[in-house]
């Protein structure tokens, strides 16, 4: 923009100079020339005699001489002046960018141009905000949610003793939320060299009494039982956990290996859970859609819908129909088909997240209500399901719970390839959420 302004200012000074108007002397000369040519034409055609031609020509020349003598040329511009047009143009070309840069450095914000820098929050600044929030809560201690947020913040930055005190001051709120109970139990276990027995286990049991299928609660309960050689209880807890994990997933395979090991130590037969494969949809054959026209695909979808009316318990068929409707943009029919997938909505996290995404899309990205329920259910089946974690993070972000959003997205990073584009995008989301969290902590800390 600065260069365009400079060009606009300099061009009039450097462009070639032309006469501002029409010279009267030149005009008279042109008229004389035209009249003389006309006179010569008349002589050649015999319209006038040679004597008349010479007399008229002499008269025209005398008139021209008289007209040109009366013209006075305008005074020439003094070329000895220092500030010539060229020097003025050079001065403008140099001074304008320097002035623009100086004004921008005084009034502008160069760092705002870089979105990455703008999204970063200095760790020290976050720590200062956490300390400011702590001071605020000391002055106004009747804020359980504030204490819970402070406890989680302390835990993230490794200030475990202060995190424990903040959990205590959160009071009854901790006793009503399984996530907080398990977070508190995990903190105490870390402080006790990863020992779950005692108060951490009591907190886990309380969390499971509120939510018997809480994944982390079941995992910690099973680990505690295994460590004290109560292998049968460990098997029971881990089999409950296995029932809510995605069949065939990495987590499910690890828990099954733990169960097999516990069975071996308990002297029980090693039985694999074949039912883990139930509910899984058959893979789509590669190239199945090759050469298919939109009309042919629509006919196939309609035939599937007709067949399902006669076979309403074909849950896998309803799931396939729901996905087809969703791809076609028939969202209302897709939602109805998802609702008819029966038990698959309790075992297939992929299906749950697709259903949640459809409903959220129809409500302009609102995750409240049914979408949130489906996301939570998907995470209970597979706590590390990438899509469910991303959607849970977005739901928390939209609700202003930036700490929870960061937790979900950081978990996503553990299951994504480190240098993948998806991983880079999630890191950017985390950076943005940390910025918002810092601003929120700062506003809470204000008197």
N, C-alpha and C positions, 0 to 999 in steps of 0.2 A: 504493500500500500504506500509505503514511503517512497519507493522508486517511481510509482505512478504519479505521485504528487510532484516529485522533482521533475519528471519529464513534462508534466503539464505546465510547470512554471518556466522551464528553461527553453522549451520549443519556440515560443514567440521571440525570444532574444537571439536565437541562432538561425532561424529560417531566413532565406534570401530576401533582400529588400527590393520591392517593386515600387514603381511610381504610384503615388497615392491617387492621381487623377489623370485626365487627358491633357496633353500639352497643346495649347492654342496654336503655337507655331507649327507643330506637326500637323495639326488639323488643317490649317490654312494651306500648307504645302500639299497635302493630299487632295484638297479641293482644286488647287491650281493644276495638279497633275491630271485630274479627271477632266477638267475643262480643256486642257491642252490636247488630250487624246481625242476628245470629241471634235475639237477644231480640226485636228489632222484627218479624222474620218470624213468630215464634211469636204475638205480639200480633195481627198482621194476620190470621193463620189462626184466631184464637180459641182457641188452645191454652192461653193464660194470660189472666188478667184484667188490667184496667188497674192495679189495686192491686198485684198481684204484679209486673207489669212495672216500675212505678216503684220498688218496693222493691229488686228485683234490679239495676236500673240504678244506683241510689244505691250499692249495695254494690260494683259494678264500678268506679265512679268513685273511691270511697274506696281501693280496692285499687290502682288505677293511681297515685293520688296518693302512696300509701305507697311503691310501687316506684320511682317516679321521684325521690323525695326521697333515696333511699339511693344514687343514682348520683352519682359525682364525676367531672367532666370532667378529662381529663389536662391537665397544665400546658402552656400554649401555648409554642411554640418562640420563643426570643428573637430577634426580627427585627432587633435592633440589632447583631448580630455582623457584622464586616467581611467575613469569608470566606463570603459567601452562595454558594448553588449556582450562580448565574449567573456570579459573578466567578471561581469555581473553574473552571468550564467554559471561560471565556475564557482563563484562564491556561494550561490544558492545551492548548487549540487553538493558542495561539501558541508555547508552549515545545516541544511535541513535534516539529513539523517542523524547528525550529531545531536541536534536539538531534540529530535524525536526519541533517540536512545536515552538521553539524559532525563527527559520527562517521564519515560516509561520506567526507568530504574528508580525514580522517586515515587511514582504513583502506582505502577503496575505490580503484578505478582507473577514473575516468570515461572515459578514452580507450579502454578495452576495449569500451565499448558500440558504438563505431563500427568496423565490420569493415574499412572502407577505411583508416582511420588505423592500425588494428592490423596491416594487411598491408604498410604502407609501411616501408621501411628507409632511413634517412638515408644519402645517398651518402657523407658523411664517415665514417659508422660502417663502411660496407663497405670504404672505403679503409683505415681503421684495422685492420679484420680482415685485409685482404690483407697489410698490413705486418706484422701479428702472425704470420700464416702464414709470411711470408718469414723472419722471425726464427727461427721454429720449424724451418724447413727448413735454415737455416744451422747450427743446432745439431745437426740430424739429417739430413744431406744424402742419405742412402741411401733416398730415397723418390721414384722416378721419376714415379709418378702425381701426387704432391703438386706436383712441379716443373711437370708438364704443366698441372695446374689453375692454378697460379700464373702460368704463361706466358699462358694464355688470359685470365686475369683482368686481368693487366697490359695485354694487348692491347686489351681492352674499354674500359679507362679511359684508354687513350692513352699509357701509359708504355712506349713501344716498345723503348727500350734495355734496360730491365729485363726486358721480355718475351723479348727475344732471348737474354739470359743464362739465363733460366729454361728456355727451349727447349734450350739447350746442355746444361744440367745434367740435363734429363730423360733424356739419354743414348740408349741403344738402344731405349727405348720409342718414341721419335719415329720411328725407322727401321723400325718394324714396323706402324705404323698410318697408312694413307693420309690420313685426316682430319688428323692431326697434321702430317704432312709438308706437306700443302697449306696448312694454317694458318700453318705456319712460313714457307713460300715466300711466301705473301701478305704476311706481316709484313715480310720482307726486301724485297719489291718496293715496299711502301709507303714504307719507309725510303729506298729508292733512287729516289724520285720515280716510282714505278710502272714501274720497269724490271725486266723478268722475266728478262733474260739473266743468265748467271752462276750463282751458287749457287741463287737461286730456281728457275731452270729445272731445275737438277740435282735439286732436291728434288721438283719436279713429275714428272720422269721416273721417279724412284724410286717415287713414289706410283702412277704408272700401271703400273709393273712389278708392283706388288702387286695393283692393281685396274685393269685396262685400260679399264674403262668408268666410272671415277670422273668424274662430271660436271664438277666444278670443275677437276680436273686436265686434262681434255680442253680445257676452255675456255681455261685459261691457256696450255696448250701451243700451241693454235691462234693465240692472240693474239700470243705470242712469235714464231711463225713468220711471221705476217702482217707484224709490225713490221720484221722483217729481210728482207722481200720474198720469203720462201720461200712463195709463194702455194699451191703444190701441196701442201706439207705442211700448211698451214693448212686447206686444203679437206679433206684426209684426216682430220685431227683433228676438224674441225667436223662432218663427215659421220658420224663415229663418235658424236659427241655427239647429233646429230640422230636417230640410230637409237634412242637411249634416252629421248628426250623425247616427251611426249604429242603425237601427231599433231594438227596444227591449233592447238596452244596458242600463246600469245603468245611464249613462249621459242623454240618451234620456228620460228615465223615470223621472229623476229629472227636466229636462226642461219642459216636459209635465205637471208635477205637478205645476211648476211655471206659465205656461200658464193658467192652470185651475184656479189657485188662482187669476191671473190677470183678467181673464174673470169674475170671481165672483165679484171682486171689481169694475169692469167696468159695471156690470149689464148685461153682455152678456151671452148667453146660453153656457153651458159647453159641448163641443163636443170633443170626443176623435178622434184621427186621425187613422182611421182603415187602412189607406194606409200604415202605418208604417210597416205592415207585408208583403207588396208586395215585391217581389224580393227575398225573403228568400227561400233558397233551402230546400226541404223536408228532414227531418232527415233520415239517413241511418238506416234501421231496424237492431236491434241487432242480431248478428249471421248470417247476410245475406251471408257472405262469408264462413260460416262453411261448410266443406266438398267439397269446390270448388277446382278443380284442375286448374293449370295454363292454360291448354288448354281450359277448360270451361270458365274461366275468359276472355281469349283472344277472344273466340267466342262471348261472351256477349258484349265486347267492340266493336267488329267489327259490330255486329248487331245494336248497338246504333248509330255508325257512319253512317251506311246505312240508318237508320230511319231518322237521322237528315238531310241527304241530301234532303229528301222529305219534311222536316219541318224545314227550316232554321231559323225560328223565335222562336224556342224553346230554349230561352236563358238559362234556367235552365238545359236543356239537354246538351247544349254545355259546360256549366260549369262542369257538371258531367263528360263529355267525356274528357275535358281538364285535370281534376284531375286524371282520370284513365290513360290517356296517360303519365302524369308526373310520376305516380307511376311505370309505365312499363318502364320508361326511354326513351320513344319516344318523345324527347323534341321538335323536329321540329314540329311534328303533334300537340303536346300539345300547343305550342305557337299559331299555327293557330286556334285551338279551342278556346283558351282564347280570341282571337281577335274577335270572333263571338258571344261573350256573351252579346253584346248589352248594354242595359240600366243597367244591373247588374254591369257593370264596373263603374257606377256612384253612386251606392247605397250599394254595398256589399264590405266592407273593407277587409274581409277575402279573397275574390276573387282577389282583387287588390294586396294584399301582396303576394299571391301565384303566380300571374302572374309576379310581380316584381322579386320575388325570382327565378323563372324559367329563365327569361331573364338574370338576373345577373349571374346565374350559367352557362349559355351558353357563357357568356363573361368573364369567369374567375373572378367573383366577382366584376365586374365593375358596379357601381350603376348609372353612368352618363346616361343622356338621358331618355329613356322611363321608366326604373326602378324608377328613382328619381321622375318622374312625377306621377307614380302610388302610390308611398309611400306618396307623398304630398297630393294626392287626398284622400287616405285612412285616413290620419290624419285630413283632412278637414271634413270627414264624422264622424270620431270618434277620437277626439284629444287624447284619452287615450287608443287607440288600442295597446296592448302590442307588438305584432309582428311588426306592423308598426313603433312603437317607437324604437324598437331594431334595425330595419333595417335603420331607419333614423339616429340613433346614429352611426351605422357602416359606413354609407355613409359619415357623417360628419367627423368621425375619419379618414377615408381613405383620405379625402380631406384636412386634417390638421386642421379642425375647431374643436378643442378639447373642447372648451367652449360649443359649440352647442351640441356636442356629450354627454357631461356631463348632460346638461339640459334635453335631451331626455331620457337618462338612469335613471336620478333621477325621472322623471315622471313615468317611468316603475315601479320603486320601490313602488310607491303609489298604484298600482293596483295588486301587487304580494303579496302572503302571506309572512309575515316578515321573517319567519325562513325556507322558502323553499329553495331547492337547486338552483332554478332559481334565487331567490333573492340574494343568495351568489355569484352566477356567475356574476350578474349585478353589484354588489358591487365591485367585482374584476376588471371588465371592467372600472368602474368609477375611481378606484384607479389608474389604468394604464393611463387613459386619463388625470388625474390630474398631474401625473408625466410628461407626454408629454407637457401639458400646461405650467407647471412650467419651463421646459427646453426652450419652445418657448418664454415665457416671458423673460427669462434670456438672450436669444440670441438677442431679440429685444432691450433689455436694453443696450447691449454692444455698445460702440461708434464705 
